[in-house]
Amino acid sequence: MHAQIDEVFEIGGVIIARVRITSDFSRAQFYRCHLEQNGIVLSVAGSQWFEVLPSAPTLKTKKRAGRRVAASVSPSHQSGKAYLVAFGDAAVSQLSRDCPITVMVQADSAEIGRGSVKVSALDVARLQGVSFKSALCSAMQALGAQEIAAILNTSITVEPIENFGQFRVRDAIFANSGLILSAWISELAHRNIHFVTADIRCWVGPSQIARRPLERDTTETELAADCLTVPAVGSIVTAVLTTTGSSVVERLYLVEVDPSGAQATFYGPVTVTGSRSEQEAVRRVQEVFGPIQSLPRPLIQQVYRPLLALPKVMARARRFVFGPPVDETAPLSSIIIPFYGDAFFLNCVFHLQRVMGPGFELVLVVDDPRIWPEVYGRLSGRRSSITLPTTLLQCEENYGYARANNLGFRATKGDVIFLMNSDIMVVDPTVLRDAAETIRARRRAGGPAAIVGFTLLYEDDTIQHIGMEFPQSPLVGNMHLADHPMKGLPLTLYEGESTRKPAGVTGALMALSSGLYQKLEGFDAAYERGDFEDADLCLRAQQIGAEIQLHVRPGLYHLERQSIRRMGDADLREMITYMNCVEFNARWAAILAGQAQSSVETSARPVIRRRPISIRKRSAVQTSSDDLQRAGSRID
């Protein structure tokens, strides 16, 4: 028995693998198709595959003994049965479309086929093939993509855009992974209109398209300056589409379904050329669809995420080595420090070089091409004074906090991993040494793994972090947020234990074993640009039996008040934080609510499993959201 991978394509955000079984499908009891790319593994059982039935043979004439006769010709020379396997998991959005995806087929747990292929574009002409379209329709229905399935269930034709009626693109603004498009349509009325990219990867239905009538006024007439022959009436439609690459050009179709639902017409493709501006794109989406806080999660995913999410391109980095070689005879801890926005905090790294002794290596990840010359220049200028083995990674572009750390992990050699923000100042290095020994001692004793967090102080010795909790808050629509109890209060007010067991610890500085980080597959890149990845990592760790500890010790400072000012637009950061909060709650709200209920039910018991933070006097506790991609990566 053998399976081959014919192709992998995408339609409306769903990845489809076309696999071919070259023997009797019924010979095995159980089939499964796996899709994998750098740690992300998706799986679909054979019972959820959809067969592409062979097309009817075509007739072809050929000469025989001086006369022409009809001969039956098969539509394909490939043998076996073809199936469509649809992957609609949320993790699909984290796959890089510019690097190969591995597809593996199993029959009764035995591998019978494997292939590494890139996601290809789907030509709209293929949607006119009856057997292919039928299988694709069934797959989309099974995944709940009803709008797309309904169109696939119609008779599909393709016509030039001129046949659609009066239509003009008003403007197009590209940002990150998306495009916000505004267009004028003269006669919209009750027409059922969809926007679809020419490669069919992005499909925006009527429920995600904003419409408003165009009134007769000078402003709108001027905006439609390229429509001077058309009266200033009609409608302005606005949609957000997911795009690939860094181009400011996109080709798309307008798809119209007739009132009977029996016919769908693809008009186009239309070539749209625009400009690239994250700030302008976000301003426009707020203006048209409303503030992010006012929208339901599905619409946030559709209209905000493409414009705020960094493109999921393959992560690549060049490696530069400084300092002495690693001592392979002694235990080693690796400290990963990503840099973005400002090289100022190299001063913290230079201080770290002075206070840390043997047993540590540094992995510095420059996730911002703008600051690379300064980082490399300053580090090279101190080459002779670098005392710790130091690896410097030059990212080709900005990949975001999660992927920068995951990329850095690939360059580590230690059995203990420290994740450290660039704005952490280590005054007392024994705190880190003790944490590394705690993690190793647990492994030697065969105990549960642990993520270890630390007390972090502001420059004035007030608390920045002493553990995280996940309460519900009216500030974010009663969702759970990552809260820092006692933030801003003097450490001298804390009267709890020296080792706490909080719900979570901040990724600004945490330690865990290399094995645990690998088992968790690192930070989840579904969270954008440094928000909630740490909270998610802690909860995933606890799900597999790991514990969360926090060592309450002075000597570690988080210069957050300085670094936040250097991070750019505050409104943009707030939107990203809210979007990540929505993602976090979609995954964890039910579990966190269950934990809270369990805590209430057991609060009267004499044994308290986790001692809460206590302070010496009553004072208002300040709260804040925790400062907040798995894709292919390569280090050269």
NUVOTOR-835580 format. One record per residue (C-alpha): x, y, z; residue number from 1. Coordinates in steps of 0.2 Angstrom, whole numbers, plus 5000, padded with zeros to 4 digits. Each point is the difference from the previous one (the first is absolute). Layout:
% NUVOTOR-835580
[[X,Y,Z],NUM]
...
//
This chain:
% NUVOTOR-835580
[[5000,5000,5000],1]
[[5007,5017,4995],2]
[[4994,5018,5001],3]
[[5006,5015,4991],4]
[[4998,5019,5003],5]
[[4993,5008,4984],6]
[[4999,5018,5007],7]
[[4996,5012,5014],8]
[[4990,5015,4997],9]
[[4990,5013,5010],10]
[[4982,5006,4999],11]
[[4992,5013,5011],12]
[[5013,4997,5014],13]
[[4998,4981,5000],14]
[[5015,4989,4994],15]
[[4996,4986,4989],16]
[[5011,4985,4996],17]
[[4996,4989,4985],18]
[[5006,4982,5003],19]
[[4999,4985,4990],20]
[[4999,4982,5006],21]
[[5007,4989,4987],22]
[[4991,4984,5006],23]
[[4984,4995,5007],24]
[[4995,5012,5014],25]
[[4990,4987,5009],26]
[[5016,4989,5003],27]
[[5004,5010,5016],28]
[[4989,5003,5015],29]
[[5006,5017,5004],30]
[[5008,5015,4990],31]
[[5007,5016,5006],32]
[[5007,5015,4991],33]
[[5013,5011,5010],34]
[[5005,5017,4995],35]
[[5016,5007,5008],36]
[[5011,5016,5000],37]
[[5013,5003,5013],38]
[[4991,4993,5015],39]
[[4982,5004,4994],40]
[[4992,4983,4997],41]
[[4982,4998,4994],42]
[[4991,4984,4997],43]
[[4984,4994,4991],44]
[[4993,4982,5001],45]
[[4996,4991,4984],46]
[[4981,5001,5004],47]
[[5001,5018,4997],48]
[[5008,4999,4983],49]
[[4990,5004,4984],50]
[[5002,4990,4985],51]
[[5003,5009,4983],52]
[[4990,4989,4988],53]
[[5008,4997,4983],54]
[[4993,5011,4986],55]
[[4991,4992,4986],56]
[[5011,4994,4986],57]
[[5001,5011,4985],58]
[[4999,4995,4982],59]
[[5015,5002,4989],60]
[[5001,4995,4981],61]
[[5014,4991,4993],62]
[[5004,4993,4983],63]
[[4999,4981,4997],64]
[[5002,4992,4983],65]
[[4996,5016,4991],66]
[[4985,5005,5010],67]
[[4997,5009,5016],68]
[[4992,4991,5015],69]
[[4996,5006,5018],70]
[[5010,4995,5015],71]
[[4997,5001,5018],72]
[[5014,5011,5009],73]
[[5002,5000,5019],74]
[[5001,5018,5007],75]
[[5016,4995,5010],76]
[[5014,4987,4998],77]
[[5001,5000,5019],78]
[[4994,4984,5009],79]
[[4991,4998,5016],80]
[[4987,5011,5009],81]
[[5003,5018,5003],82]
[[4993,5008,5017],83]
[[5000,5018,5006],84]
[[5005,5002,5018],85]
[[4995,5016,5008],86]
[[5010,5008,5015],87]
[[4989,5014,5007],88]
[[5008,5001,5018],89]
[[5004,5018,5006],90]
[[5019,4995,5000],91]
[[4999,5000,4981],92]
[[5001,5019,5000],93]
[[5018,4998,5008],94]
[[5007,4990,4986],95]
[[5012,5009,4988],96]
[[4994,5000,4982],97]
[[5017,5003,4993],98]
[[5009,4984,5007],99]
[[4995,4982,4997],100]
[[4987,4990,5010],101]
[[5003,4982,5004],102]
[[4985,4988,4997],103]
[[5000,4983,5006],104]
[[4987,4986,4998],105]
[[4998,4985,5011],106]
[[4990,4984,4998],107]
[[4998,4990,5016],108]
[[5014,5010,5008],109]
[[5012,4996,4987],110]
[[5007,5014,4989],111]
[[4995,4997,4982],112]
[[5005,5017,4992],113]
[[5009,5016,5004],114]
[[5003,5016,4990],115]
[[5007,5017,5003],116]
[[4990,5013,4989],117]
[[4997,5019,4999],118]
[[4982,5006,5001],119]
[[4995,5004,4983],120]
[[4987,5012,4992],121]
[[4983,4993,4995],122]
[[4995,5006,4983],123]
[[4982,5005,5000],124]
[[4997,4990,4984],125]
[[5002,4984,5010],126]
[[4984,5004,5010],127]
[[4991,4997,4984],128]
[[5004,4981,5000],129]
[[4985,4991,5007],130]
[[5009,4986,5010],131]
[[5014,5011,5007],132]
[[4987,5013,5005],133]
[[4989,4987,5008],134]
[[5013,4993,5011],135]
[[5006,5018,5005],136]
[[4982,5005,5004],137]
[[4999,4985,5012],138]
[[5016,5004,5008],139]
[[4995,5018,5003],140]
[[4983,4995,5007],141]
[[5008,4988,5012],142]
[[5011,5015,5007],143]
[[4985,5011,5001],144]
[[5005,5012,4986],145]
[[4982,5001,4994],146]
[[5002,5016,4990],147]
[[5014,4992,4989],148]
[[4991,4983,4999],149]
[[4984,5008,4994],150]
[[5009,5008,4986],151]
[[5009,4984,4996],152]
[[4983,4992,4999],153]
[[4995,5012,4985],154]
[[5004,5000,4982],155]
[[5016,5011,4999],156]
[[5004,5011,4985],157]
[[5014,5013,4998],158]
[[4997,5017,4991],159]
[[5010,5016,4997],160]
[[4998,5013,5013],161]
[[4992,5012,4988],162]
[[4985,4988,5000],163]
[[4997,5003,5019],164]
[[4994,5018,4997],165]
[[5007,5017,5006],166]
[[5014,4996,5013],167]
[[5015,5010,5005],168]
[[5013,4997,5013],169]
[[5001,5015,5011],170]
[[5016,4996,5010],171]
[[5010,4986,5006],172]
[[5011,5000,5016],173]
[[5012,4986,5004],174]
[[5006,4996,5017],175]
[[5010,4985,5007],176]
[[4989,4985,4994],177]
[[4985,5009,4993],178]
[[4992,5012,4989],179]
[[4985,5012,5003],180]
[[4991,5003,4984],181]
[[4987,5013,4997],182]
[[4990,5000,4984],183]
[[4985,5009,4991],184]
[[4986,4990,4993],185]
[[4986,5009,4991],186]
[[4986,4987,5002],187]
[[5003,4989,5016],188]
[[4982,4999,5007],189]
[[4998,4982,5005],190]
[[5014,4992,4990],191]
[[5009,4986,5008],192]
[[5018,5005,4998],193]
[[5016,4992,5006],194]
[[5018,5005,4998],195]
[[5013,4986,4996],196]
[[5018,5002,4996],197]
[[5005,4993,4983],198]
[[5010,4985,5009],199]
[[4983,4996,5009],200]
[[5010,5000,5017],201]
[[4990,5014,5008],202]
[[4981,5000,4998],203]
[[4990,5015,5008],204]
[[4981,4997,5001],205]
[[4986,5013,5001],206]
[[4999,4999,5019],207]
[[5018,5007,5001],208]
[[4998,5014,4987],209]
[[4995,5017,5006],210]
[[4987,5009,4989],211]
[[4994,5018,5001],212]
[[4991,5011,4987],213]
[[5009,5013,4991],214]
[[4991,5017,5002],215]
[[5000,5014,4987],216]
[[5013,5011,5007],217]
[[5016,5009,4994],218]
[[5011,4990,5012],219]
[[4995,4983,4993],220]
[[4999,5006,4982],221]
[[5019,5005,5002],222]
[[5004,4984,5008],223]
[[4993,4991,4985],224]
[[5010,5011,4988],225]
[[5003,4986,4988],226]
[[4981,4997,4998],227]
[[4996,5017,4993],228]
[[4988,4992,4987],229]
[[4990,4992,5014],230]
[[4988,5009,5011],231]
[[5005,5002,5018],232]
[[4988,4987,5006],233]
[[5002,4982,5004],234]
[[5010,4991,5015],235]
[[5017,5000,5008],236]
[[5005,4982,5005],237]
[[5015,4997,5011],238]
[[5008,4983,5003],239]
[[5016,4993,5008],240]
[[5009,4986,4991],241]
[[5015,4990,5006],242]
[[5015,5001,4988],243]
[[5017,4992,4998],244]
[[5016,5008,4997],245]
[[5006,5018,5001],246]
[[4992,5006,4983],247]
[[4988,5015,4999],248]
[[4991,4991,4985],249]
[[4986,4987,5002],250]
[[4989,4992,4987],251]
[[4982,4996,5005],252]
[[4983,4994,4994],253]
[[4983,5007,5004],254]
[[4989,4985,5002],255]
[[4981,5002,4999],256]
[[4987,4987,5004],257]
[[4984,5002,4991],258]
[[4984,5001,5010],259]
[[4995,4982,4997],260]
[[5016,4994,5007],261]
[[5003,4989,4985],262]
[[5013,5010,4991],263]
[[5016,5009,5005],264]
[[5010,5011,4989],265]
[[5019,5005,5003],266]
[[5003,5017,4992],267]
[[5018,5004,4997],268]
[[5013,4999,5005],269]
[[5003,5018,5005],270]
[[5017,5007,5003],271]
[[5001,5011,5016],272]
[[5015,5011,5003],273]
[[5001,5009,5017],274]
[[5012,5007,5013],275]
[[5007,4992,5016],276]
[[4997,5009,5017],277]
[[4995,4990,5016],278]
[[4995,5016,5008],279]
[[4988,5006,4986],280]
[[4993,4982,4998],281]
[[4996,4999,5018],282]
[[4992,5017,5000],283]
[[4989,4995,4986],284]
[[4994,4983,5007],285]
[[4995,5010,5016],286]
[[4991,5012,4990],287]
[[4990,4988,4990],288]
[[4998,4985,5012],289]
[[5001,5008,5017],290]
[[5013,4999,5014],291]
[[5007,4982,5003],292]
[[4992,5000,5017],293]
[[4982,5001,4993],294]
[[5002,4985,4988],295]
[[4996,4982,5002],296]
[[5015,4988,4999],297]
[[4997,4993,4982],298]
[[4999,5018,4993],299]
[[5016,5004,5010],300]
[[5009,4985,4992],301]
[[4993,5006,4983],302]
[[5003,5019,5000],303]
[[5014,5004,5013],304]
[[5011,4985,5000],305]
[[5006,5000,4982],306]
[[5005,5019,5002],307]
[[5009,4997,5017],308]
[[5007,4983,4998],309]
[[5018,4999,4994],310]
[[5002,4989,4983],311]
[[5003,4982,5004],312]
[[5015,4999,4989],313]
[[5014,4987,5003],314]
[[5011,5007,5014],315]
[[5018,5001,4995],316]
[[5015,5006,5010],317]
[[5019,5002,4997],318]
[[5011,4994,5015],319]
[[5015,5010,5007],320]
[[5011,4993,5014],321]
[[5009,5010,5014],322]
[[5009,4996,5015],323]
[[5008,4984,5006],324]
[[4994,4983,4995],325]
[[4987,4990,5010],326]
[[5007,4989,5014],327]
[[4992,4983,4995],328]
[[5006,4992,5016],329]
[[4989,5010,5012],330]
[[4981,5003,5001],331]
[[4995,5015,4989],332]
[[4985,5012,5001],333]
[[4995,5010,4985],334]
[[4993,5018,5001],335]
[[4990,5005,4985],336]
[[4998,5019,4998],337]
[[4990,5007,4985],338]
[[5003,5018,4994],339]
[[4987,5011,4992],340]
[[4999,5019,4998],341]
[[5015,5006,5009],342]
[[5018,4995,5003],343]
[[5001,5010,5016],344]
[[4997,4985,5011],345]
[[5016,4992,4994],346]
[[5006,5008,5016],347]
[[4991,4987,5009],348]
[[5009,4986,4990],349]
[[5017,5008,5004],350]
[[4996,5001,5018],351]
[[4994,4981,4999],352]
[[5017,4996,4993],353]
[[5009,5008,5015],354]
[[4989,4992,5014],355]
[[4997,4982,4993],356]
[[5013,4987,5002],357]
[[5003,4983,4991],358]
[[4985,4989,4996],359]
[[4991,5012,4989],360]
[[4999,5005,4982],361]
[[4990,5014,4992],362]
[[4990,4999,4984],363]
[[4996,5018,4994],364]
[[4986,5000,4987],365]
[[4999,5017,4990],366]
[[4982,4999,4994],367]
[[5001,5018,4992],368]
[[5010,5003,4984],369]
[[5000,5019,5004],370]
[[5011,4998,5016],371]
[[5012,4986,4993],372]
[[5014,5011,4995],373]
[[5001,5008,5018],374]
[[4998,4983,5009],375]
[[5014,4992,4990],376]
[[5011,5015,5000],377]
[[4999,5002,5019],378]
[[5002,4982,5003],379]
[[5015,4999,4988],380]
[[5008,5015,5009],381]
[[5000,4990,5016],382]
[[5006,4984,4993],383]
[[5015,4998,5011],384]
[[4990,5003,5016],385]
[[4986,4987,4997],386]
[[5002,4987,5013],387]
[[4985,4989,4997],388]
[[4998,4989,4984],389]
[[4988,5011,4990],390]
[[4990,4996,4984],391]
[[4993,5015,4990],392]
[[4986,4996,4988],393]
[[4995,5013,4986],394]
[[4982,4997,4995],395]
[[4996,5004,4982],396]
[[4985,5010,5006],397]
[[4989,5003,5015],398]
[[4992,4983,5005],399]
[[4992,5005,5016],400]
[[5004,4995,5018],401]
[[4994,4982,5000],402]
[[5009,4995,4984],403]
[[5016,5010,5005],404]
[[5001,4990,5016],405]
[[4996,4984,4991],406]
[[5014,5004,4988],407]
[[5012,5004,5014],408]
[[4996,4983,5008],409]
[[5006,4991,4985],410]
[[5017,5008,5002],411]
[[5002,4995,5019],412]
[[5011,4986,5007],413]
[[4994,5000,5018],414]
[[4989,4988,5010],415]
[[4992,5015,5009],416]
[[4992,5014,4990],417]
[[4998,5018,5006],418]
[[4988,5011,4990],419]
[[5005,5018,5004],420]
[[4994,5017,4994],421]
[[5014,5012,4994],422]
[[4995,5012,5014],423]
[[5004,4989,5014],424]
[[5014,5005,5011],425]
[[5008,4986,5011],426]
[[5008,5007,5015],427]
[[5000,4983,5010],428]
[[5005,4986,4989],429]
[[4998,4987,5013],430]
[[4981,5001,4998],431]
[[5002,4993,4982],432]
[[5013,4987,5006],433]
[[4988,4994,5014],434]
[[4986,4998,4987],435]
[[5010,4990,4988],436]
[[5005,4988,5014],437]
[[4982,4999,5005],438]
[[4995,4994,4983],439]
[[5014,4987,4999],440]
[[4997,4993,5017],441]
[[4982,4997,4995],442]
[[5006,4991,4985],443]
[[5012,4989,5010],444]
[[4987,4996,5013],445]
[[4987,4995,4986],446]
[[4988,5013,5006],447]
[[4988,5011,4989],448]
[[5008,5013,4989],449]
[[4998,5018,5005],450]
[[5000,5017,4993],451]
[[5009,5012,5012],452]
[[4996,5019,5001],453]
[[5008,5014,5009],454]
[[4996,5015,5010],455]
[[5004,5015,4989],456]
[[5001,5018,5007],457]
[[4999,5017,4992],458]
[[5015,5012,5002],459]
[[4992,5007,5016],460]
[[4999,4982,5008],461]
[[4981,4999,4998],462]
[[4993,4984,4993],463]
[[4998,4997,4981],464]
[[4997,4982,5001],465]
[[4997,4987,5014],466]
[[4989,4988,4991],467]
[[4985,5001,4988],468]
[[4982,4996,5003],469]
[[4986,4999,4987],470]
[[4984,5009,5007],471]
[[4986,5005,4990],472]
[[4999,5019,4997],473]
[[4987,5013,4995],474]
[[5014,5009,4991],475]
[[5000,4987,4987],476]
[[4982,4995,4999],477]
[[5001,4988,5015],478]
[[5013,4990,4991],479]
[[5015,4992,5010],480]
[[5016,5011,4999],481]
[[5018,4997,5006],482]
[[5001,5010,5016],483]
[[5015,5004,5011],484]
[[4994,5001,5018],485]
[[5010,5013,5010],486]
[[5007,5009,4985],487]
[[5007,5017,5005],488]
[[5001,4996,5019],489]
[[5016,4999,5010],490]
[[5007,4982,5002],491]
[[5001,5003,5018],492]
[[4981,4998,5002],493]
[[5001,4982,4994],494]
[[4998,4988,5014],495]
[[4998,4983,4991],496]
[[5011,4985,4997],497]
[[5017,5001,4991],498]
[[4994,4988,4987],499]
[[4982,5003,4994],500]
[[4989,4990,4988],501]
[[4991,5013,4990],502]
[[4989,4996,4985],503]
[[5013,5006,4988],504]
[[5016,5010,4999],505]
[[5006,5013,4987],506]
[[5010,4996,4985],507]
[[5011,5016,5004],508]
[[5010,4988,5010],509]
[[4996,4981,5002],510]
[[5010,4984,5001],511]
[[4996,4982,4995],512]
[[5008,4985,4993],513]
[[5005,4999,4982],514]
[[4990,4984,4999],515]
[[4984,5008,5007],516]
[[5002,5015,4988],517]
[[5002,4987,4985],518]
[[4985,4990,5006],519]
[[4989,5016,5001],520]
[[5006,5004,4983],521]
[[5005,5017,5007],522]
[[4990,5016,4999],523]
[[4984,4999,4990],524]
[[5001,5013,4985],525]
[[4982,5002,5000],526]
[[5003,5014,5012],527]
[[5007,5015,4992],528]
[[5015,5010,5005],529]
[[5002,4996,5018],530]
[[4983,4998,5008],531]
[[4993,4985,5010],532]
[[5013,4988,4993],533]
[[5007,4998,5018],534]
[[4983,4997,5008],535]
[[4995,4987,4986],536]
[[5017,4991,5002],537]
[[4997,4999,5019],538]
[[4983,4993,4998],539]
[[5005,4987,4987],540]
[[5014,4995,5011],541]
[[4988,4997,5015],542]
[[4989,4989,4988],543]
[[5014,4988,4998],544]
[[5005,4999,5018],545]
[[5013,5013,5002],546]
[[5000,5012,5015],547]
[[5002,5019,5001],548]
[[5011,5007,5013],549]
[[5006,5018,5004],550]
[[5015,5004,5010],551]
[[4998,5015,5011],552]
[[5017,5008,5000],553]
[[5007,5018,4997],554]
[[5013,5004,4988],555]
[[4991,4999,4983],556]
[[4993,5016,4992],557]
[[4989,5002,4985],558]
[[5002,5017,4992],559]
[[4983,4999,4993],560]
[[4996,5019,5002],561]
[[5014,5004,4989],562]
[[4997,4987,4986],563]
[[4982,5003,4998],564]
[[5003,5018,4995],565]
[[5011,4993,4986],566]
[[4987,4988,4993],567]
[[4990,5012,4989],568]
[[4982,5004,4998],569]
[[4990,4996,5017],570]
[[4983,4999,4991],571]
[[5008,4986,4988],572]
[[5007,4991,5015],573]
[[4983,5001,5009],574]
[[4991,4992,4985],575]
[[5013,4986,4999],576]
[[4998,4996,5018],577]
[[4981,4999,4999],578]
[[5001,4989,4984],579]
[[5012,4988,5010],580]
[[4989,5001,5015],581]
[[4985,4994,4989],582]
[[5011,4986,4994],583]
[[5005,4995,5017],584]
[[4982,5000,5006],585]
[[4994,4990,4986],586]
[[5013,4986,5005],587]
[[5000,5001,5019],588]
[[4984,5009,5006],589]
[[4990,4984,5004],590]
[[5015,4992,5009],591]
[[5004,5016,5010],592]
[[4982,5002,5005],593]
[[4999,4982,5006],594]
[[5016,5003,5010],595]
[[4992,5015,5008],596]
[[4984,4990,5004],597]
[[5010,4986,5008],598]
[[5010,5013,5010],599]
[[4983,5007,5007],600]
[[4994,4983,5004],601]
[[5015,4995,5010],602]
[[5004,5017,5008],603]
[[4991,4994,5017],604]
[[5012,4985,5001],605]
[[5014,5001,5014],606]
[[5014,4996,4988],607]
[[5004,5014,4987],608]
[[5011,4993,4986],609]
[[5006,5017,4994],610]
[[5004,5014,5012],611]
[[4994,5017,4993],612]
[[5011,5015,5000],613]
[[4998,5010,5016],614]
[[5005,5018,5004],615]
[[5003,5009,5017],616]
[[4986,5013,4997],617]
[[4985,5004,4990],618]
[[5004,5008,4983],619]
[[4993,5000,4983],620]
[[5009,4987,4989],621]
[[5004,5006,4983],622]
[[4996,4989,4985],623]
[[5005,4999,4982],624]
[[5000,4989,4985],625]
[[5016,4990,4999],626]
[[5012,5008,4988],627]
[[4996,4992,4987],628]
[[5008,4953,4948],629]
[[5005,4983,4997],630]
[[5007,5000,4982],631]
[[5015,4993,4991],632]
[[5017,5006,5006],633]
[[5018,4999,4995],634]
[[5016,5006,5007],635]
[[5015,5002,4988],636]
//
